[in-house]
Amino acid sequence: MKTIYDVAIIGAGAAGLSLAGELDSSLKVLLIEKKRDPHKRIACAEWVPPMFPYKPVNATSAMVTSYAGITTTKDFKGKIIDRESWQKEMLESLKTTDVHLGEEVLRVEDDKVITNKETYKTSLIVGADGPLSILRKSFGLPLLPVLPAINARVKAKQAFESTFIYFMPEIEKGYGWYFPKGDFANVGVGTTGNLRVTLDYFLNFLISCGMIDSGSRDIAVGFIPLFNLSPKASDNVVLIGDAAGLTDPLTGAGIMQAVDSAGELAKIINSNQSVSEYARYIEKIYSSFLSRRHERRMILENKWPNIKQAVEESWISFSRA
């Protein structure tokens, strides 16, 4: 067994990196990530609210929603960031954290993190390892139901300050998105159907609309958690970001919640408070909101045969609640 740590963070995504960057430098912190380049090939549309503390690549002022032959436009301010640059900068800024990339956590037992390379002893374990969290499995928490998603970074043919959401029969029980990113765009689908077939259909549709180029695409696959809030697994194990079930189950947005949960947990750790305070904060701030959004997600799925009714009763363009 190697060094004893104050905090061991599993996962170097938005949540894990944010937490590591805000913890007091006097703490001995371990960050473990199974990928060697965790900032690359992220399946994400990269939209964040206007107040998000990172420079934008593209400002957005509206959301265009298309469904059942209808198009609506609503004010929806935000910005598109470059997650690769943002997460790379955070990773490179961690001067006092022991960062172990390319190391996979196999399981967690009591105060030990067991990987494919070593066993580490730590006072606090933090799961920031996404919707398929190994910590959830280790502690018997319900696995998060997920919606498979695929995102392609493609060359844009037009400049936009709107995001575009498409509900189509071909994108089964989900939606397609076009999020402008300077000279490029994030284009993807979340669906219960065949991911690659559905993405190809949607890309060809956008090509026919003159929105994107037909050239090469950088493709990444991921999962959108569909709600099962679990901020605390035991007295010394907590979860943040997607692993905690904080992703909006209707829209798939989760960057802001990842950063917020990491920041709140960092405050609690730095001030030597009980992690139960963190769990109370998460339940208070997010439980009702996520429950409502999950209900909307279920309306979208259950009423899918009538897309017009399903969208108008569920989607955020018609109600932000």
Backbone torsions as a table, in degrees:
resi	resn	phi	psi	omega
1	MET	NA	135.2	-177.1
2	LYS	-89.6	-152.7	-174.9
3	THR	-55.9	144.5	173.7
4	ILE	-87.4	132.5	-176.3
5	TYR	-112.9	156.8	171.6
6	ASP	-78.7	-43.0	-177.8
7	VAL	-137.8	131.4	171.5
8	ALA	-115.9	123.5	-179.4
9	ILE	-107.6	126.8	178.4
10	ILE	-103.4	112.1	179.1
11	GLY	113.2	123.6	-179.3
12	ALA	-112.0	48.7	171.8
13	GLY	-94.0	-157.3	-177.4
14	ALA	-58.7	-43.3	-176.7
15	ALA	-71.6	-50.3	-177.1
16	GLY	-62.7	-42.8	178.8
17	LEU	-66.4	-40.7	179.0
18	SER	-61.7	-43.5	179.2
19	LEU	-64.1	-48.7	-179.3
20	ALA	-57.4	-38.1	-178.2
21	GLY	-72.1	-19.2	-177.5
22	GLU	-105.0	-6.6	179.1
23	LEU	-73.7	147.4	-179.4
24	ASP	-59.3	136.9	-176.9
25	SER	-65.8	-13.9	177.8
26	SER	-76.7	-15.2	-179.5
27	LEU	-83.7	144.5	175.8
28	LYS	-91.7	113.5	-170.3
29	VAL	-120.7	136.3	175.7
30	LEU	-115.3	132.1	176.3
31	LEU	-120.4	119.0	-177.6
32	ILE	-114.5	132.3	-178.7
33	GLU	-141.9	128.5	-176.4
34	LYS	-72.2	-25.1	178.1
35	LYS	-84.7	147.8	177.3
36	ARG	-81.0	-28.3	178.4
37	ASP	-129.6	74.6	-172.4
38	PRO	-66.6	-15.8	-178.8
39	HIS	-85.6	-4.0	-177.4
40	LYS	-101.8	154.8	175.2
41	ARG	53.2	56.4	178.4
42	ILE	-94.3	125.8	179.0
43	ALA	-82.5	90.7	-173.2
44	CYS	-157.7	141.3	176.4
45	ALA	-79.3	-15.2	170.4
46	GLU	71.5	21.5	176.1
47	TRP	-84.7	138.4	175.9
48	VAL	-139.3	159.7	176.9
49	PRO	-65.5	163.2	-175.7
50	PRO	-58.2	-33.0	-175.5
51	MET	-80.1	-1.4	-177.4
52	PHE	-60.6	131.8	-170.3
53	PRO	-83.5	58.0	173.3
54	TYR	-152.4	147.4	-173.6
55	LYS	-63.7	142.5	-179.3
56	PRO	-85.8	152.8	167.2
57	VAL	-92.5	-33.6	-176.1
58	ASN	-148.3	126.6	173.6
59	ALA	-81.4	148.0	174.5
60	THR	-128.4	141.1	-177.1
61	SER	-121.1	-11.7	-175.6
62	ALA	-150.7	160.1	172.0
63	MET	-119.0	126.2	175.8
64	VAL	-101.5	122.2	-179.6
65	THR	-114.7	125.5	179.7
66	SER	-117.2	131.5	-178.2
67	TYR	-162.7	141.1	173.3
68	ALA	46.6	40.1	179.4
69	GLY	77.4	8.2	-178.3
70	ILE	-114.9	142.8	174.9
71	THR	-128.2	128.2	176.1
72	THR	-123.6	150.3	177.9
73	THR	-126.6	127.8	-179.9
74	LYS	-127.9	145.5	173.0
75	ASP	-59.0	132.2	-179.1
76	PHE	-159.3	83.5	-173.6
77	LYS	-75.8	142.9	177.6
78	GLY	-177.8	-160.6	177.7
79	LYS	-157.5	155.3	175.6
80	ILE	-102.6	128.1	177.5
81	ILE	-107.4	169.5	172.7
82	ASP	-101.1	99.7	-176.0
83	ARG	-64.0	-33.0	179.6
84	GLU	-60.6	-48.4	179.8
85	SER	-65.0	-44.2	-178.3
86	TRP	-60.9	-49.5	-177.2
87	GLN	-72.0	-31.9	175.8
88	LYS	-65.4	-42.2	178.2
89	GLU	-63.0	-42.8	178.2
90	MET	-63.1	-42.2	-179.6
91	LEU	-62.4	-43.8	-177.9
92	GLU	-72.0	-18.5	-179.5
93	SER	-84.2	-7.8	-176.1
94	LEU	-81.0	87.0	-174.7
95	LYS	-86.1	-25.0	-176.9
96	THR	-110.5	4.4	-179.9
97	THR	-98.2	136.7	172.3
98	ASP	-79.0	110.1	-176.5
99	VAL	-103.7	121.0	179.5
100	HIS	-116.0	99.7	177.6
101	LEU	-93.0	152.6	-179.5
102	GLY	71.0	25.2	179.5
103	GLU	-124.0	127.8	-173.5
104	GLU	-103.8	129.2	174.4
105	VAL	-78.1	126.9	-179.8
106	LEU	-92.0	-40.2	178.9
107	ARG	-167.9	168.9	177.3
108	VAL	-125.6	133.7	179.1
109	GLU	-133.5	115.9	179.4
110	ASP	54.0	-112.7	-179.3
111	ASP	-106.1	25.4	-177.8
112	LYS	-121.0	138.5	172.6
113	VAL	-110.1	119.0	-175.3
114	ILE	-107.5	120.5	-178.2
115	THR	-114.3	-178.5	176.5
116	ASN	-75.6	-0.3	-179.6
117	LYS	-123.7	-28.6	-171.4
118	GLU	-164.1	168.8	171.3
119	THR	-116.5	131.9	-177.0
120	TYR	-120.4	140.9	176.9
121	LYS	-102.2	136.1	-175.8
122	THR	-152.0	152.1	179.6
123	SER	-75.8	-37.5	-177.9
124	LEU	-134.4	135.0	177.8
125	ILE	-113.8	131.3	-179.0
126	VAL	-120.8	122.4	176.4
127	GLY	-89.8	112.7	175.1
128	ALA	-125.8	35.8	-169.0
129	ASP	-104.4	30.0	166.9
130	GLY	78.6	-174.4	-173.4
131	PRO	-65.9	-21.5	178.2
132	LEU	-102.0	36.5	-172.3
133	SER	-50.6	127.7	175.4
134	ILE	-68.9	-27.5	178.3
135	LEU	-67.7	-38.9	177.1
136	ARG	-59.6	-42.0	179.5
137	LYS	-67.3	-43.0	-177.3
138	SER	-61.7	-32.1	-175.8
139	PHE	-106.8	11.7	174.5
140	GLY	69.8	19.8	176.1
141	LEU	-72.6	150.5	179.2
142	PRO	-58.2	134.2	176.5
143	LEU	-66.9	144.1	-178.6
144	LEU	-74.1	126.4	169.8
145	PRO	-64.9	141.8	-174.7
146	VAL	-133.5	155.1	171.2
147	LEU	-109.7	116.4	177.7
148	PRO	-60.1	142.6	-178.5
149	ALA	-141.3	153.4	178.2
150	ILE	-140.4	136.5	-176.3
151	ASN	-127.7	137.1	176.6
152	ALA	-120.8	135.7	173.6
153	ARG	-95.9	116.8	-172.0
154	VAL	-129.0	159.4	177.6
155	LYS	-73.1	128.3	-179.7
156	ALA	-86.8	146.9	177.3
157	LYS	-103.8	-10.7	177.6
158	GLN	-137.2	158.2	175.3
159	ALA	-98.6	134.5	-179.3
160	PHE	-134.1	153.1	167.3
161	GLU	-118.7	25.3	176.2
162	SER	-122.9	149.6	166.6
163	THR	-94.4	152.7	-176.8
164	PHE	-125.2	130.0	177.9
165	ILE	-121.4	132.3	-177.3
166	TYR	-124.2	125.2	172.3
167	PHE	-106.7	120.3	-176.0
168	MET	-138.7	151.1	175.5
169	PRO	-57.0	-31.4	-177.3
170	GLU	-71.8	-19.6	178.6
171	ILE	-104.2	81.6	-166.9
172	GLU	-61.0	122.4	175.3
173	LYS	52.5	33.8	178.9
174	GLY	-154.6	-148.7	-179.5
175	TYR	-158.4	162.8	173.0
176	GLY	-106.3	154.0	-179.6
177	TRP	-135.2	150.9	170.8
178	TYR	-132.2	114.3	179.4
179	PHE	-120.0	115.9	-176.1
180	PRO	-68.1	140.3	-179.0
181	LYS	-142.0	71.8	-178.4
182	GLY	65.7	-124.2	179.2
183	ASP	-76.7	-6.0	-177.8
184	PHE	-121.4	-179.8	175.6
185	ALA	-148.3	146.1	170.1
186	ASN	-90.8	118.8	-177.7
187	VAL	-124.3	129.2	-178.8
188	GLY	-161.7	178.8	177.1
189	VAL	-140.2	144.9	167.1
190	GLY	-117.1	123.4	-171.1
191	THR	-156.9	155.6	173.2
192	THR	-86.0	-6.7	178.9
193	GLY	-87.3	-167.2	179.6
194	ASN	-69.5	118.7	-173.2
195	LEU	-61.2	-53.7	-172.6
196	ARG	-68.4	-40.7	177.7
197	VAL	-62.2	-43.9	-179.3
198	THR	-66.3	-41.4	177.6
199	LEU	-61.8	-44.3	-179.9
200	ASP	-60.4	-41.6	177.5
201	TYR	-60.5	-45.9	-175.9
202	PHE	-68.4	-39.9	177.3
203	LEU	-61.7	-43.6	178.3
204	ASN	-63.6	-36.1	176.2
205	PHE	-61.7	-46.1	-179.2
206	LEU	-68.6	-33.2	174.8
207	ILE	-62.5	-43.6	-179.9
208	SER	-65.4	-25.0	177.4
209	CYS	-84.0	-3.7	-179.4
210	GLY	74.6	22.4	-176.7
211	MET	-93.8	-29.7	-177.2
212	ILE	-134.9	161.5	177.3
213	ASP	-83.2	158.3	-179.8
214	SER	-91.7	9.7	-176.0
215	GLY	-77.2	-157.7	-172.9
216	SER	-64.5	154.6	-176.8
217	ARG	-135.3	138.4	173.9
218	ASP	-98.0	110.6	-169.6
219	ILE	-110.9	138.8	176.0
220	ALA	-138.1	143.0	-179.2
221	VAL	-110.4	143.1	178.2
222	GLY	-152.3	-167.1	-178.9
223	PHE	-135.5	137.5	175.1
224	ILE	-99.8	113.3	178.5
225	PRO	-64.9	139.9	-174.8
226	LEU	-109.9	24.3	168.7
227	PHE	98.6	117.2	165.7
228	ASN	-171.4	82.4	-170.7
229	LEU	-66.0	124.2	-179.3
230	SER	-148.6	82.6	-177.9
231	PRO	-78.1	-17.8	-174.2
232	LYS	-137.7	128.5	179.7
233	ALA	-100.9	-32.4	178.3
234	SER	-161.7	-174.6	-177.6
235	ASP	-66.1	-19.2	-179.4
236	ASN	-127.7	17.9	179.3
237	VAL	-135.2	121.4	177.4
238	VAL	-128.9	163.8	-179.5
239	LEU	-127.3	147.4	-180.0
240	ILE	-133.0	162.1	176.1
241	GLY	61.2	-142.7	-178.6
242	ASP	-58.0	-37.4	-178.1
243	ALA	-61.3	-30.3	179.3
244	ALA	-84.0	-4.5	-178.1
245	GLY	82.5	29.6	-174.1
246	LEU	-90.3	-4.7	179.3
247	THR	-69.2	140.3	176.4
248	ASP	-64.3	115.2	-175.5
249	PRO	-71.1	-12.1	178.8
250	LEU	-91.7	-50.2	-175.3
251	THR	-95.4	-21.9	-175.9
252	GLY	85.5	-0.1	-180.0
253	ALA	-69.2	135.5	-178.2
254	GLY	-153.0	-5.6	-176.7
255	ILE	-64.3	-46.8	-177.4
256	MET	-62.7	-41.2	-180.0
257	GLN	-66.7	-35.3	178.0
258	ALA	-62.0	-46.0	-179.2
259	VAL	-68.6	-41.2	-179.9
260	ASP	-64.3	-46.6	-179.5
261	SER	-64.4	-37.4	177.2
262	ALA	-65.4	-42.8	-179.5
263	GLY	-64.7	-42.1	179.6
264	GLU	-65.9	-42.8	179.0
265	LEU	-64.4	-38.8	178.6
266	ALA	-60.7	-42.4	177.9
267	LYS	-59.3	-43.4	-177.4
268	ILE	-68.0	-42.9	178.2
269	ILE	-65.6	-45.7	-177.5
270	ASN	-63.0	-29.4	179.8
271	SER	-97.1	8.3	175.0
272	ASN	61.3	34.9	175.5
273	GLN	-88.5	165.8	177.0
274	SER	-69.8	141.9	178.4
275	VAL	-67.7	-11.2	173.9
276	SER	-62.2	-29.4	176.5
277	GLU	-64.2	-37.5	177.1
278	TYR	-63.7	-46.5	180.0
279	ALA	-60.2	-40.5	179.0
280	ARG	-64.2	-40.6	178.7
281	TYR	-60.9	-48.4	-178.1
282	ILE	-61.7	-45.2	179.4
283	GLU	-61.4	-42.8	-177.8
284	LYS	-66.6	-44.2	-173.3
285	ILE	-80.6	-36.5	-167.3
286	TYR	-114.2	-22.6	-170.2
287	SER	-58.8	-51.9	-177.8
288	SER	-65.3	-43.7	-179.6
289	PHE	-59.8	-48.7	-177.8
290	LEU	-68.3	-33.7	176.9
291	SER	-62.9	-43.7	178.6
292	ARG	-63.8	-42.4	-179.6
293	ARG	-66.7	-35.2	176.8
294	HIS	-65.5	-39.9	176.2
295	GLU	-59.8	-41.0	178.0
296	ARG	-65.0	-38.9	178.1
297	ARG	-61.5	-41.0	179.1
298	MET	-66.8	-35.4	175.2
299	ILE	-62.3	-44.9	179.8
300	LEU	-58.6	-44.6	-179.0
301	GLU	-70.0	-48.7	-172.5
302	ASN	-70.3	-29.6	-179.1
303	LYS	-102.6	15.1	-174.7
304	TRP	-54.1	-37.6	179.9
305	PRO	-54.8	-27.6	174.3
306	ASN	-110.7	86.4	-172.2
307	ILE	-60.0	-39.4	-180.0
308	LYS	-58.0	-50.5	179.3
309	GLN	-64.7	-43.4	-178.2
310	ALA	-59.2	-45.8	-177.5
311	VAL	-70.5	-46.2	-175.6
312	GLU	-68.2	-22.5	178.0
313	GLU	-94.2	-5.5	-174.8
314	SER	-127.6	-38.0	-165.6
315	TRP	-77.0	152.5	-173.1
316	ILE	-68.4	-17.5	176.6
317	SER	-65.0	-22.0	-177.1
318	PHE	-103.6	-20.0	173.6
319	SER	-162.7	132.4	178.9
320	ARG	-85.1	-8.1	-173.4
321	ALA	-64.1	NA	NA
